[in-house]
Amino acid sequence: MPHTNRHIEAAWAYHDATKHSHASIRANPHFLDFANQPLPFKIYPTLEPSRLPGELRQTGVAALSAIAECVPLETSSAPDLRAVAQLLYLSAGITRQRKYPGGEIYFRAAACTGALYEVELYLVCGDLADLQAGVYHFAPAEFGLRRLRAGDYRSVLVEATGGVPAIAHAPLIIVCTCTYWRNAWKYQARTYRHFGWDNGTLLANLLAVASALGLPAKVVCGFVDATVNRLLDVDSQREVAFSLVALGHGSDPPPLSPEIFPLGLETVPLSRHEVDYPLMHEMHAASSLQSAEEVATWRGRSPLTILLPAAGPLAQLQPLSDAEMPRDPIEQVILRRGSSRKFARTPISMAQLSTMLYRTTRGVPADFLDPMGSQLNQMYLIVHAVEGLDPGAYVFRRDSGTVECLKRGNFRDQVGYLGLEQQLPADAAVDFFFLADLAPIFERLGNRGYRAVELEAGILGGKLYLAAYAQGLGATGLTFYDDDVTRFFSPHAEGKSAIFLVAVGNSAKQKP
Ligand SMILES: Cc1cc2nc3c(=O)[nH]c(=O)nc-3n(C[C@H](O)[C@H](O)[C@H](O)COP(=O)(O)O)c2cc1C
């Protein structure tokens, strides 16, 4: 099969081959080989990290504002080193540690499948206050930066993105990469979907913190892959650039970059041996963009998500206003966040549900979402316990600020099954399912549309986490039986694909 972005059989093939079903889970002999568990961090043993400032600046900006608002793109601003530290800590820093018999888990600021943290962050910046121009790797274990290249390399990214204005004017660009093995150790070939989800939850935090710091931010998913990977000098059989985030705005475009030489830096192997899943490499190659021209025609003009006219009863949402909403600051909410391990079967209020829907879907600044406010995923809900709303299945109609009832009923048992036979979605107050009509998305964005749709779901899911915790609720991301989810929401969801699931409710204290 030719590996180009327009041959969308590749994305369909990957998606279909990595669906979970009752049968596929039982037929899979995979087990977790703890003796071969990958290291949780990328380590460059020959480079000393420089420590980032540890003291967290309190923005005081309410989390529910920070997740919903963006700073206009041309607002002149540049992060200083403390702002850089804040952005990194609250998106990918170690916020909690827990010992277990085999070792220690270092939990990070954003939720991540299996707590395996396959997303690495790199900075590409011009001279910032207290940080010299360079390419740096963020080392969460030391809370520091390792400089990989000295000098201003931003113009490499300007070229690789086909001249995206936000990148061309950004004092700082954060490049997010994903490392296959660190996540595939547990999740095998489904890991490529996790790249989007886990990068997305991290970006939800990053975007919210940028907003609180007064920095414009834009997520860029369209770039020449080979160029960005070469700049970071990653081994692209193992680790690949997945998204970029432009941060801040300056008037001058960056100077011409120095030549990019291979660095040949040693890194510590993640495991004794790694298992390769060729399906993911095929998906990655088929969604890679080859030239700046291809990137320029790729971005923008999002495929429209069209909802059929409402056929079921509508319930009007009642989001809390700025004056009424809880004002817990973003940094506090991020540090408080964790994935709920048990929900109490107690109700949440209609205002809480409405505020979550309203605040998480105000728009994501991304090159694949144009105009701003476009959305690739649609949100479907299974309501179990929301005061003033009958239990049942709903679809969110963003334009009218309503939820349309598709069927009434108590679906706790069904959703427990849909969520891979786990208890969490069955006990939640409401389950949010993201579904997407992949055909028009692939038609417009090619195979790369698959990266975009997973990433968007991760960002929206990450915002849902924050909107829940900002209101004193709990949340968890979940995986699911793909086709059963579509069947559950059909006929309304006919032809759509299940992309992601987040359960929200009142967290119950677990028995020790
Ligand atoms: C995309 C995604 C899918 C997840 N799927 C599940 C799941 O199926 N079951 C589960 O118990 N937890 C799930 N989680 C929660 C993770 O296990 C959790 O985020 C991770 O252990 C880190 O812990 P923390 O979120 O408390 O920081 C998921 C999280 C994400 C982001």
The ligand as an SDF file (V2000), in Angstrom:
LIG
                    3D

 31 33  0  0  0  0  0  0  0  0999 V2000
   -7.0630    8.2360   27.7350 C   0  0  0  0  0  0  0  0  0  0  0  0
   -7.1690    7.6160   29.0800 C   0  0  0  0  0  0  0  0  0  0  0  0
   -7.7430    6.3630   29.2300 C   0  0  0  0  0  0  0  0  0  0  0  0
   -7.8210    5.7740   30.4800 C   0  0  0  0  0  0  0  0  0  0  0  0
   -8.4270    4.5500   30.6120 N   0  0  0  0  0  0  0  0  0  0  0  0
   -8.5990    4.0110   31.8440 C   0  0  0  0  0  0  0  0  0  0  0  0
   -9.3040    2.7990   32.0060 C   0  0  0  0  0  0  0  0  0  0  0  0
   -9.7740    2.1820   31.0330 O   0  0  0  0  0  0  0  0  0  0  0  0
   -9.4630    2.3110   33.2720 N   0  0  0  0  0  0  0  0  0  0  0  0
   -8.9600    2.9660   34.3580 C   0  0  0  0  0  0  0  0  0  0  0  0
   -9.1530    2.4860   35.4890 O   0  0  0  0  0  0  0  0  0  0  0  0
   -8.2730    4.1460   34.2200 N   0  0  0  0  0  0  0  0  0  0  0  0
   -8.0980    4.6750   32.9980 C   0  0  0  0  0  0  0  0  0  0  0  0
   -7.4240    5.8790   32.8500 N   0  0  0  0  0  0  0  0  0  0  0  0
   -6.8500    6.5650   34.0310 C   0  0  0  0  0  0  0  0  0  0  0  0
   -5.3490    6.3530   34.1060 C   0  0  0  0  0  0  0  0  0  0  0  0
   -5.0760    5.0680   34.5830 O   0  0  0  0  0  0  0  0  0  0  0  0
   -4.7050    7.4430   34.9730 C   0  0  0  0  0  0  0  0  0  0  0  0
   -4.8060    8.6570   34.2910 O   0  0  0  0  0  0  0  0  0  0  0  0
   -3.2490    7.1610   35.2820 C   0  0  0  0  0  0  0  0  0  0  0  0
   -3.1160    6.0530   36.1140 O   0  0  0  0  0  0  0  0  0  0  0  0
   -2.5980    8.3560   35.9450 C   0  0  0  0  0  0  0  0  0  0  0  0
   -3.2210    8.6540   37.1520 O   0  0  0  0  0  0  0  0  0  0  0  0
   -3.9200   10.0400   37.4520 P   0  0  0  0  0  0  0  0  0  0  0  0
   -4.8790   10.3390   36.3430 O   0  0  0  0  0  0  0  0  0  0  0  0
   -4.6260    9.8240   38.7860 O   0  0  0  0  0  0  0  0  0  0  0  0
   -2.8700   11.1000   37.5310 O   0  0  0  0  0  0  0  0  0  0  0  0
   -7.3180    6.4620   31.6050 C   0  0  0  0  0  0  0  0  0  0  0  0
   -6.7370    7.7150   31.4430 C   0  0  0  0  0  0  0  0  0  0  0  0
   -6.6640    8.2920   30.2120 C   0  0  0  0  0  0  0  0  0  0  0  0
   -6.0330    9.6430   30.0510 C   0  0  0  0  0  0  0  0  0  0  0  0
  1  2  1  0
  2  3  1  0
  2 30  2  0
  3  4  2  0
  4  5  1  0
  4 28  1  0
  5  6  2  0
  6  7  1  0
  6 13  1  0
  7  8  2  0
  7  9  1  0
  9 10  1  0
 10 11  2  0
 10 12  1  0
 12 13  2  0
 13 14  1  0
 14 15  1  0
 14 28  1  0
 15 16  1  0
 16 17  1  0
 16 18  1  0
 18 19  1  0
 18 20  1  0
 20 21  1  0
 20 22  1  0
 22 23  1  0
 23 24  1  0
 24 25  2  0
 24 26  1  0
 24 27  1  0
 28 29  2  0
 29 30  1  0
 30 31  1  0
M  END
$$$$
